[in-house]
Amino acid sequence: MKLSKILFTIFILLGILFQGCTNLDEKVYDKLPVEEFGYTESQLNALIAPIYRTLKNVFPSEFFLLSECSSDMAITPTRKGGDWWDGGQFKELRLHTWTPNTSLVRSSYNNAMSGISTCNEIYAMINERENIKNKEQILAEIRGVRAFWYYMLLDYYGNVPIVTDFKDTSLPSTKSRKEVYEFVLSELNAIKNIVREDVSSASYGKITKGVVYTLLAKMYLNAIVWNPGDGPKWQECIDACDTVISLPYIIEPNFKANFAVHNESSKEIIFPIIFSTADEGNHIHKRTLHYLDPIALNLKIEAWNGISAMPPYVKAYDEEDKRIDWSFLIGPMRDPATGEILITAHSRPLIHTIDIEIKYNVDEDGWGQVEQEEGARCFKWEFESGLSGDMENDFAIFRLADVYLMKAEALARLGIDNDEATRLVNEIRKRAFDDPSKLKTSVTLDDIYQERRFELAWEIHSRQDMIRFGTFLDEIPEWKNADKDDHTLIFPIPQSARDANPNLTQNPGY
Protein backbone atom coordinates (compact mmCIF):
# COMPACT_ATOMS: atom_id res chain seq x y z
CA MET A 1 0.00 0.00 0.00
CA LYS A 2 1.38 3.38 -0.98
CA LEU A 3 2.06 5.95 1.72
CA SER A 4 -0.45 8.38 0.20
CA LYS A 5 -3.19 5.77 0.46
CA ILE A 6 -2.21 5.10 4.06
CA LEU A 7 -2.44 8.79 4.88
CA PHE A 8 -5.81 9.10 3.17
CA THR A 9 -7.15 6.29 5.30
CA ILE A 10 -5.62 7.89 8.36
CA PHE A 11 -7.37 11.17 7.53
CA ILE A 12 -10.70 9.34 7.28
CA LEU A 13 -10.24 7.59 10.58
CA LEU A 14 -9.15 10.70 12.38
CA GLY A 15 -11.99 12.69 10.89
CA ILE A 16 -14.65 10.40 12.35
CA LEU A 17 -13.20 10.04 15.79
CA PHE A 18 -15.33 11.18 18.67
CA GLN A 19 -14.55 13.09 21.81
CA GLY A 20 -14.03 11.00 24.93
CA CYS A 21 -14.07 7.56 23.31
CA THR A 22 -11.04 6.32 25.16
CA ASN A 23 -9.79 8.92 27.62
CA LEU A 24 -6.54 8.70 25.71
CA ASP A 25 -6.01 12.35 24.92
CA GLU A 26 -7.18 12.17 21.33
CA LYS A 27 -7.16 15.20 19.09
CA VAL A 28 -8.93 15.40 15.75
CA TYR A 29 -6.77 16.51 12.82
CA ASP A 30 -8.04 17.58 9.40
CA LYS A 31 -4.55 18.20 8.00
CA LEU A 32 -1.45 16.26 8.98
CA PRO A 33 1.73 16.29 6.88
CA VAL A 34 3.30 12.90 6.22
CA GLU A 35 6.51 13.79 7.95
CA GLU A 36 4.70 14.80 11.14
CA PHE A 37 2.41 11.83 11.64
CA GLY A 38 3.22 9.28 14.29
CA TYR A 39 5.59 11.31 16.43
CA THR A 40 3.31 12.25 19.30
CA GLU A 41 1.40 10.10 21.74
CA SER A 42 -1.87 11.91 21.07
CA GLN A 43 -1.63 11.22 17.33
CA LEU A 44 -1.03 7.53 17.93
CA ASN A 45 -3.82 7.38 20.49
CA ALA A 46 -6.16 8.91 17.94
CA LEU A 47 -5.13 6.40 15.31
CA ILE A 48 -5.71 3.31 17.48
CA ALA A 49 -8.87 4.64 19.17
CA PRO A 50 -11.17 2.85 16.66
CA ILE A 51 -9.94 -0.58 17.78
CA TYR A 52 -11.18 0.14 21.30
CA ARG A 53 -14.40 1.62 20.03
CA THR A 54 -15.29 -1.79 18.57
CA LEU A 55 -15.53 -3.13 22.14
CA LYS A 56 -18.79 -1.23 22.63
CA ASN A 57 -20.47 -4.10 20.79
CA VAL A 58 -19.79 -6.35 23.80
CA PHE A 59 -21.94 -4.51 26.37
CA PRO A 60 -24.80 -3.89 26.87
CA SER A 61 -25.88 -5.18 23.49
CA GLU A 62 -25.34 -8.33 21.48
CA PHE A 63 -22.74 -10.36 23.36
CA PHE A 64 -24.20 -9.32 26.71
CA LEU A 65 -27.61 -10.59 25.63
CA LEU A 66 -26.26 -13.83 24.14
CA SER A 67 -24.49 -14.57 27.41
CA GLU A 68 -26.97 -13.57 30.07
CA CYS A 69 -30.23 -14.41 28.29
CA SER A 70 -29.04 -17.87 27.20
CA SER A 71 -27.85 -18.62 30.74
CA ASP A 72 -30.04 -18.68 33.83
CA MET A 73 -29.01 -15.14 34.76
CA ALA A 74 -31.37 -12.92 32.79
CA ILE A 75 -34.36 -12.81 30.49
CA THR A 76 -35.94 -10.34 28.11
CA PRO A 77 -39.56 -11.46 28.37
CA THR A 78 -42.35 -10.44 26.06
CA ARG A 79 -44.28 -7.82 28.01
CA LYS A 80 -48.06 -7.47 28.01
CA GLY A 81 -48.94 -5.61 24.85
CA GLY A 82 -46.27 -7.42 22.80
CA ASP A 83 -43.23 -5.36 23.78
CA TRP A 84 -39.92 -7.20 23.23
CA TRP A 85 -41.34 -10.05 21.18
CA ASP A 86 -38.78 -8.98 18.55
CA GLY A 87 -39.59 -11.81 16.21
CA GLY A 88 -39.17 -14.39 18.95
CA GLN A 89 -35.38 -14.13 19.24
CA PHE A 90 -35.46 -13.65 23.01
CA LYS A 91 -37.69 -16.69 23.30
CA GLU A 92 -35.06 -18.56 21.27
CA LEU A 93 -32.32 -17.45 23.66
CA ARG A 94 -34.27 -18.54 26.72
CA LEU A 95 -35.34 -21.90 25.24
CA HIS A 96 -32.03 -22.58 23.43
CA THR A 97 -33.79 -22.83 20.07
CA TRP A 98 -31.71 -20.26 18.21
CA THR A 99 -30.88 -20.81 14.55
CA PRO A 100 -28.31 -19.52 12.02
CA ASN A 101 -30.85 -16.80 11.20
CA THR A 102 -31.39 -15.50 14.73
CA SER A 103 -30.69 -11.77 14.62
CA LEU A 104 -28.53 -11.57 17.77
CA VAL A 105 -26.46 -14.56 16.64
CA ARG A 106 -25.82 -12.84 13.31
CA SER A 107 -25.07 -9.36 14.66
CA SER A 108 -22.70 -10.61 17.38
CA TYR A 109 -20.68 -12.61 14.87
CA ASN A 110 -20.56 -9.70 12.43
CA ASN A 111 -19.52 -7.24 15.12
CA ALA A 112 -16.65 -9.48 16.23
CA MET A 113 -15.45 -9.90 12.65
CA SER A 114 -15.73 -6.16 12.09
CA GLY A 115 -13.64 -5.57 15.21
CA ILE A 116 -10.98 -7.95 13.90
CA SER A 117 -10.98 -6.25 10.50
CA THR A 118 -10.50 -2.86 12.16
CA CYS A 119 -7.54 -4.22 14.12
CA ASN A 120 -6.01 -5.70 10.97
CA GLU A 121 -6.43 -2.47 9.03
CA ILE A 122 -4.82 -0.26 11.65
CA TYR A 123 -2.08 -2.84 12.28
CA ALA A 124 -1.21 -2.72 8.57
CA MET A 125 -1.11 1.10 8.59
CA ILE A 126 1.25 1.30 11.51
CA ASN A 127 3.39 -1.66 10.47
CA GLU A 128 4.15 -0.03 7.11
CA ARG A 129 5.11 3.30 8.64
CA GLU A 130 8.67 4.00 9.66
CA ASN A 131 9.85 6.06 12.59
CA ILE A 132 6.73 5.56 14.72
CA LYS A 133 7.46 5.89 18.40
CA ASN A 134 7.08 2.67 20.44
CA LYS A 135 6.03 0.87 17.27
CA GLU A 136 6.51 -2.65 18.65
CA GLN A 137 4.43 -1.90 21.72
CA ILE A 138 1.64 -0.30 19.70
CA LEU A 139 1.49 -3.27 17.35
CA ALA A 140 1.34 -5.57 20.38
CA GLU A 141 -1.55 -3.49 21.73
CA ILE A 142 -3.49 -3.95 18.49
CA ARG A 143 -2.79 -7.68 18.52
CA GLY A 144 -4.14 -7.75 22.06
CA VAL A 145 -7.52 -6.29 21.05
CA ARG A 146 -7.64 -8.68 18.10
CA ALA A 147 -6.85 -11.59 20.43
CA PHE A 148 -9.69 -10.49 22.67
CA TRP A 149 -12.13 -10.60 19.75
CA TYR A 150 -10.92 -14.08 18.83
CA TYR A 151 -11.33 -15.08 22.48
CA MET A 152 -14.97 -14.00 22.21
CA LEU A 153 -15.48 -15.91 18.96
CA LEU A 154 -13.75 -18.96 20.44
CA ASP A 155 -16.15 -18.89 23.39
CA TYR A 156 -19.40 -18.20 21.52
CA TYR A 157 -18.87 -19.74 18.07
CA GLY A 158 -15.96 -22.13 18.45
CA ASN A 159 -14.99 -22.82 14.84
CA VAL A 160 -14.27 -19.63 12.93
CA PRO A 161 -11.83 -18.34 10.28
CA ILE A 162 -8.58 -16.70 11.36
CA VAL A 163 -7.68 -13.57 9.41
CA THR A 164 -4.67 -11.40 10.24
CA ASP A 165 -3.75 -9.85 6.88
CA PHE A 166 -5.91 -6.88 5.93
CA LYS A 167 -4.69 -6.94 2.31
CA ASP A 168 -5.65 -10.58 1.78
CA THR A 169 -8.98 -10.54 -0.05
CA SER A 170 -9.31 -14.31 -0.43
CA LEU A 171 -12.19 -16.05 1.32
CA PRO A 172 -10.87 -17.73 4.48
CA SER A 173 -11.79 -21.25 5.54
CA THR A 174 -13.08 -22.28 8.92
CA LYS A 175 -10.50 -23.17 11.56
CA SER A 176 -11.26 -25.70 14.27
CA ARG A 177 -11.90 -24.58 17.82
CA LYS A 178 -8.57 -26.12 18.79
CA GLU A 179 -6.78 -24.07 16.12
CA VAL A 180 -8.50 -20.87 17.25
CA TYR A 181 -7.59 -21.65 20.87
CA GLU A 182 -3.96 -22.18 19.93
CA PHE A 183 -3.92 -19.00 17.87
CA VAL A 184 -5.25 -16.83 20.72
CA LEU A 185 -2.80 -18.41 23.14
CA SER A 186 0.13 -17.84 20.80
CA GLU A 187 -0.84 -14.20 20.26
CA LEU A 188 -1.10 -13.52 23.98
CA ASN A 189 2.21 -15.21 24.72
CA ALA A 190 3.85 -13.25 21.91
CA ILE A 191 2.82 -9.86 23.34
CA LYS A 192 2.81 -10.46 27.09
CA ASN A 193 6.34 -9.07 27.57
CA ILE A 194 5.93 -6.24 25.07
CA VAL A 195 2.78 -4.43 26.17
CA ARG A 196 2.99 -1.70 28.78
CA GLU A 197 3.01 -2.81 32.43
CA ASP A 198 1.76 0.27 34.26
CA VAL A 199 -1.54 0.39 36.11
CA SER A 200 -2.33 4.07 35.84
CA SER A 201 -4.68 6.63 34.38
CA ALA A 202 -2.46 6.69 31.28
CA SER A 203 -2.92 2.96 30.67
CA TYR A 204 -6.58 2.81 31.65
CA GLY A 205 -8.61 1.28 28.84
CA LYS A 206 -5.56 -0.04 27.00
CA ILE A 207 -4.11 -3.49 26.49
CA THR A 208 -1.62 -3.92 29.31
CA LYS A 209 0.24 -6.72 31.03
CA GLY A 210 -2.68 -7.08 33.44
CA VAL A 211 -5.15 -7.47 30.57
CA VAL A 212 -3.01 -10.01 28.70
CA TYR A 213 -2.43 -12.18 31.76
CA THR A 214 -6.12 -12.04 32.69
CA LEU A 215 -6.95 -13.22 29.18
CA LEU A 216 -4.34 -15.98 29.56
CA ALA A 217 -5.99 -17.03 32.83
CA LYS A 218 -9.36 -17.18 31.04
CA MET A 219 -7.87 -19.30 28.28
CA TYR A 220 -6.35 -21.75 30.74
CA LEU A 221 -9.46 -21.81 32.93
CA ASN A 222 -11.61 -22.84 29.97
CA ALA A 223 -9.09 -25.14 28.28
CA ILE A 224 -11.11 -28.20 29.31
CA VAL A 225 -14.00 -26.86 27.21
CA TRP A 226 -12.21 -25.15 24.33
CA ASN A 227 -9.25 -27.49 23.83
CA PRO A 228 -10.00 -30.66 25.80
CA GLY A 229 -7.54 -32.82 23.86
CA ASP A 230 -4.60 -31.11 25.57
CA GLY A 231 -5.98 -31.63 29.05
CA PRO A 232 -6.69 -29.15 31.85
CA LYS A 233 -4.46 -26.13 32.46
CA TRP A 234 -5.24 -25.38 36.11
CA GLN A 235 -1.68 -24.64 37.21
CA GLU A 236 -1.16 -22.39 34.21
CA CYS A 237 -4.33 -20.54 35.19
CA ILE A 238 -3.01 -20.09 38.75
CA ASP A 239 0.31 -18.77 37.47
CA ALA A 240 -1.39 -16.24 35.19
CA CYS A 241 -3.67 -15.12 38.03
CA ASP A 242 -0.67 -14.69 40.31
CA THR A 243 0.94 -12.37 37.78
CA VAL A 244 -2.18 -10.20 37.71
CA ILE A 245 -2.50 -10.25 41.49
CA SER A 246 1.13 -9.09 41.79
CA LEU A 247 0.27 -5.90 39.90
CA PRO A 248 -1.09 -2.83 41.76
CA TYR A 249 -4.79 -3.67 41.39
CA ILE A 250 -6.88 -3.89 44.57
CA ILE A 251 -10.23 -5.26 45.67
CA GLU A 252 -12.06 -1.98 46.17
CA PRO A 253 -13.47 -1.72 49.71
CA ASN A 254 -16.58 -0.16 48.17
CA PHE A 255 -18.13 -2.63 45.72
CA LYS A 256 -20.07 0.12 43.94
CA ALA A 257 -16.87 1.98 43.08
CA ASN A 258 -16.58 -0.46 40.18
CA PHE A 259 -19.92 0.67 38.77
CA ALA A 260 -20.05 4.37 39.66
CA VAL A 261 -20.57 7.11 37.10
CA HIS A 262 -16.86 7.89 37.28
CA ASN A 263 -15.61 4.36 37.86
CA GLU A 264 -12.42 5.06 35.93
CA SER A 265 -10.88 5.71 39.36
CA SER A 266 -11.48 2.10 40.45
CA LYS A 267 -8.24 0.17 41.03
CA GLU A 268 -10.12 -3.10 40.69
CA ILE A 269 -10.93 -2.67 37.01
CA ILE A 270 -8.38 -4.36 34.75
CA PHE A 271 -9.91 -3.90 31.30
CA PRO A 272 -12.80 -1.48 30.75
CA ILE A 273 -14.98 -0.54 27.85
CA ILE A 274 -14.87 3.22 28.09
CA PHE A 275 -18.18 4.94 27.57
CA SER A 276 -18.99 8.56 26.91
CA THR A 277 -22.31 10.38 26.97
CA ALA A 278 -21.22 12.10 23.76
CA ASP A 279 -21.10 8.97 21.63
CA GLU A 280 -22.69 5.55 22.08
CA GLY A 281 -22.67 5.59 25.85
CA ASN A 282 -23.66 2.83 28.23
CA HIS A 283 -27.40 2.24 27.79
CA ILE A 284 -28.05 -0.57 30.28
CA HIS A 285 -30.45 1.75 32.14
CA LYS A 286 -32.61 2.15 29.03
CA ARG A 287 -32.56 -1.58 28.32
CA THR A 288 -33.73 -2.61 31.81
CA LEU A 289 -35.87 0.15 33.35
CA HIS A 290 -39.67 0.31 33.09
CA TYR A 291 -41.09 3.23 31.15
CA LEU A 292 -42.02 5.04 34.40
CA ASP A 293 -38.92 4.16 36.44
CA PRO A 294 -37.14 7.35 35.34
CA ILE A 295 -39.72 9.37 37.27
CA ALA A 296 -38.85 7.57 40.51
CA LEU A 297 -35.11 7.68 39.82
CA ASN A 298 -34.97 11.31 38.63
CA LEU A 299 -33.84 10.40 35.15
CA LYS A 300 -34.80 12.23 31.98
CA ILE A 301 -34.67 9.32 29.59
CA GLU A 302 -36.99 7.08 27.61
CA ALA A 303 -36.67 3.61 29.12
CA TRP A 304 -37.30 0.45 27.06
CA ASN A 305 -38.58 -1.95 29.76
CA GLY A 306 -36.60 -4.96 28.58
CA ILE A 307 -34.16 -7.17 30.41
CA SER A 308 -34.80 -8.54 33.91
CA ALA A 309 -33.10 -11.07 36.18
CA MET A 310 -34.28 -14.66 36.22
CA PRO A 311 -36.17 -15.33 39.48
CA PRO A 312 -34.18 -18.42 40.62
CA TYR A 313 -30.94 -16.50 40.15
CA VAL A 314 -31.96 -13.70 42.52
CA LYS A 315 -33.53 -16.09 45.04
CA ALA A 316 -30.24 -17.99 45.37
CA TYR A 317 -28.60 -15.06 47.19
CA ASP A 318 -28.28 -15.10 50.95
CA GLU A 319 -30.83 -12.57 52.18
CA GLU A 320 -28.05 -10.78 54.10
CA ASP A 321 -25.89 -10.43 50.97
CA LYS A 322 -25.69 -6.72 50.21
CA ARG A 323 -25.05 -7.51 46.56
CA ILE A 324 -28.80 -8.08 46.15
CA ASP A 325 -29.50 -4.39 46.68
CA TRP A 326 -26.31 -3.43 44.87
CA SER A 327 -27.20 -5.42 41.75
CA PHE A 328 -31.01 -5.54 41.45
CA LEU A 329 -33.81 -2.99 41.45
CA ILE A 330 -36.68 -4.62 43.36
CA GLY A 331 -39.82 -3.26 44.99
CA PRO A 332 -42.20 -0.29 44.63
CA MET A 333 -41.28 2.69 42.49
CA ARG A 334 -42.68 5.93 43.87
CA ASP A 335 -43.42 9.36 42.49
CA PRO A 336 -41.00 11.65 44.39
CA ALA A 337 -43.54 14.47 44.26
CA THR A 338 -46.28 12.52 46.05
CA GLY A 339 -44.63 9.49 47.59
CA GLU A 340 -47.28 7.34 45.94
CA ILE A 341 -46.49 4.19 43.99
CA LEU A 342 -46.50 4.88 40.27
CA ILE A 343 -49.26 3.25 38.21
CA THR A 344 -48.52 1.59 34.88
CA ALA A 345 -50.45 2.00 31.65
CA HIS A 346 -52.21 -1.24 32.55
CA SER A 347 -53.49 0.24 35.81
CA ARG A 348 -51.13 -1.79 37.95
CA PRO A 349 -48.82 -0.53 40.71
CA LEU A 350 -45.24 -0.28 39.53
CA ILE A 351 -43.66 -2.84 41.83
CA HIS A 352 -40.69 -4.77 40.50
CA THR A 353 -41.11 -8.32 41.73
CA ILE A 354 -38.47 -11.01 41.71
CA ASP A 355 -40.99 -13.45 40.26
CA ILE A 356 -42.00 -13.31 36.61
CA GLU A 357 -45.17 -15.14 35.60
CA ILE A 358 -46.14 -15.86 32.01
CA LYS A 359 -49.88 -15.22 31.81
CA TYR A 360 -51.02 -14.10 28.39
CA ASN A 361 -51.16 -15.74 24.97
CA VAL A 362 -49.16 -18.80 25.92
CA ASP A 363 -47.93 -20.71 22.87
CA GLU A 364 -47.05 -24.38 22.40
CA ASP A 365 -43.60 -23.81 23.90
CA GLY A 366 -45.00 -22.22 27.04
CA TRP A 367 -43.89 -18.76 25.99
CA GLY A 368 -46.19 -15.83 26.41
CA GLN A 369 -46.50 -12.35 27.86
CA VAL A 370 -45.79 -11.11 31.38
CA GLU A 371 -46.91 -8.02 33.29
CA GLN A 372 -44.90 -4.98 32.31
CA GLU A 373 -43.62 -4.28 35.80
CA GLU A 374 -42.46 -7.80 36.73
CA GLY A 375 -38.84 -8.78 37.14
CA ALA A 376 -35.84 -7.52 39.11
CA ARG A 377 -34.05 -4.93 37.01
CA CYS A 378 -30.34 -4.32 36.58
CA PHE A 379 -29.19 -1.87 39.24
CA LYS A 380 -25.46 -2.56 39.24
CA TRP A 381 -24.30 0.56 37.41
CA GLU A 382 -25.06 3.84 39.13
CA PHE A 383 -27.81 5.92 37.55
CA GLU A 384 -26.72 9.55 37.61
CA SER A 385 -29.49 11.79 38.88
CA GLY A 386 -30.92 13.99 36.15
CA LEU A 387 -29.33 11.96 33.35
CA SER A 388 -30.95 12.76 29.99
CA GLY A 389 -29.20 10.25 27.71
CA ASP A 390 -26.72 7.39 27.75
CA MET A 391 -24.53 6.81 30.78
CA GLU A 392 -20.77 7.23 30.91
CA ASN A 393 -20.21 4.47 33.48
CA ASP A 394 -17.49 2.24 32.05
CA PHE A 395 -18.01 -1.50 31.82
CA ALA A 396 -15.32 -3.75 33.34
CA ILE A 397 -14.70 -6.63 30.96
CA PHE A 398 -12.28 -7.90 33.60
CA ARG A 399 -11.81 -6.89 37.22
CA LEU A 400 -9.69 -8.27 40.04
CA ALA A 401 -12.55 -10.02 41.86
CA ASP A 402 -12.92 -12.28 38.83
CA VAL A 403 -9.18 -13.07 38.93
CA TYR A 404 -9.40 -14.00 42.64
CA LEU A 405 -12.27 -16.36 41.90
CA MET A 406 -10.51 -17.87 38.87
CA LYS A 407 -7.49 -18.70 41.01
CA ALA A 408 -9.70 -20.12 43.76
CA GLU A 409 -11.46 -22.33 41.22
CA ALA A 410 -8.20 -23.61 39.74
CA LEU A 411 -6.90 -24.43 43.22
CA ALA A 412 -10.12 -26.28 44.05
CA ARG A 413 -10.00 -28.24 40.79
CA LEU A 414 -6.45 -29.30 41.57
CA GLY A 415 -7.45 -30.16 45.14
CA ILE A 416 -4.63 -28.09 46.64
CA ASP A 417 -4.27 -25.20 49.09
CA ASN A 418 -7.87 -24.89 50.24
CA ASP A 419 -6.75 -22.27 52.75
CA GLU A 420 -5.67 -19.96 49.93
CA ALA A 421 -8.81 -20.65 47.90
CA THR A 422 -10.91 -19.88 50.98
CA ARG A 423 -8.99 -16.67 51.65
CA LEU A 424 -9.57 -15.46 48.09
CA VAL A 425 -13.29 -16.14 48.25
CA ASN A 426 -13.56 -14.43 51.64
CA GLU A 427 -11.80 -11.35 50.29
CA ILE A 428 -14.78 -11.03 47.98
CA ARG A 429 -17.46 -11.99 50.52
CA LYS A 430 -16.35 -9.74 53.34
CA ARG A 431 -17.44 -6.57 51.60
CA ALA A 432 -20.84 -8.14 50.86
CA PHE A 433 -21.70 -9.14 54.46
CA ASP A 434 -21.69 -7.26 57.73
CA ASP A 435 -21.75 -10.51 59.73
CA PRO A 436 -18.28 -12.14 59.92
CA SER A 437 -19.93 -15.53 60.40
CA LYS A 438 -20.90 -15.40 56.72
CA LEU A 439 -17.25 -15.91 55.78
CA LYS A 440 -16.29 -19.42 54.73
CA THR A 441 -14.13 -21.71 56.85
CA SER A 442 -13.39 -23.77 53.74
CA VAL A 443 -14.68 -23.72 50.19
CA THR A 444 -15.87 -26.32 47.75
CA LEU A 445 -15.96 -26.03 43.98
CA ASP A 446 -19.71 -25.39 44.21
CA ASP A 447 -19.09 -22.58 46.72
CA ILE A 448 -16.80 -20.91 44.21
CA TYR A 449 -19.29 -21.39 41.38
CA GLN A 450 -22.03 -19.76 43.45
CA GLU A 451 -19.74 -16.93 44.52
CA ARG A 452 -19.00 -16.15 40.88
CA ARG A 453 -22.74 -15.88 40.29
CA PHE A 454 -23.34 -13.58 43.26
CA GLU A 455 -20.37 -11.36 42.51
CA LEU A 456 -20.50 -11.18 38.71
CA ALA A 457 -24.21 -10.90 37.90
CA TRP A 458 -24.85 -8.90 34.71
CA GLU A 459 -21.13 -8.95 33.79
CA ILE A 460 -21.18 -11.45 30.89
CA HIS A 461 -19.72 -14.40 32.78
CA SER A 462 -22.81 -16.53 33.33
CA ARG A 463 -22.93 -18.54 30.12
CA GLN A 464 -19.20 -19.28 30.10
CA ASP A 465 -19.25 -20.31 33.77
CA MET A 466 -22.31 -22.53 33.35
CA ILE A 467 -20.73 -24.35 30.41
CA ARG A 468 -17.48 -24.91 32.32
CA PHE A 469 -19.34 -26.20 35.39
CA GLY A 470 -21.64 -28.38 33.30
CA THR A 471 -24.94 -26.65 34.17
CA PHE A 472 -25.75 -24.85 30.92
CA LEU A 473 -27.87 -27.68 29.55
CA ASP A 474 -29.78 -28.24 32.79
CA GLU A 475 -33.50 -27.75 32.85
CA ILE A 476 -34.76 -24.50 34.32
CA PRO A 477 -38.14 -25.42 35.82
CA GLU A 478 -40.97 -23.47 34.18
CA TRP A 479 -38.56 -21.78 31.80
CA LYS A 480 -36.48 -24.25 29.78
CA ASN A 481 -36.60 -27.98 29.18
CA ALA A 482 -33.41 -29.98 29.38
CA ASP A 483 -31.55 -30.05 26.06
CA LYS A 484 -31.14 -33.43 24.40
CA ASP A 485 -27.66 -32.79 23.01
CA ASP A 486 -24.78 -30.41 23.48
CA HIS A 487 -24.75 -28.58 20.16
CA THR A 488 -26.10 -25.43 21.86
CA LEU A 489 -22.86 -25.08 23.82
CA ILE A 490 -21.75 -22.97 20.87
CA PHE A 491 -23.83 -20.78 18.60
CA PRO A 492 -24.29 -21.46 14.89
CA ILE A 493 -22.33 -19.65 12.22
CA PRO A 494 -24.83 -17.13 10.80
CA GLN A 495 -26.37 -18.13 7.51
CA SER A 496 -25.59 -14.69 6.10
CA ALA A 497 -21.86 -15.27 6.75
CA ARG A 498 -21.97 -18.63 4.98
CA ASP A 499 -23.89 -17.13 2.07
CA ALA A 500 -21.15 -14.51 1.69
CA ASN A 501 -18.32 -17.04 2.13
CA PRO A 502 -18.98 -20.63 0.96
CA ASN A 503 -15.66 -21.70 2.53
CA LEU A 504 -17.22 -21.49 5.99
CA THR A 505 -18.61 -24.66 7.53
CA GLN A 506 -21.57 -24.80 9.91
CA ASN A 507 -21.12 -25.88 13.51
CA PRO A 508 -22.37 -29.41 14.28
CA GLY A 509 -26.06 -29.74 15.11
CA TYR A 510 -27.18 -26.75 13.06
Summary of the structure (lengths in Angstrom):
residues: 510
radius of gyration: 23.0
end to end distance: 40.3
largest distance: 67.8
contacts: 1680
relative contact order: 0.14
helix: 46%
strand: 7%
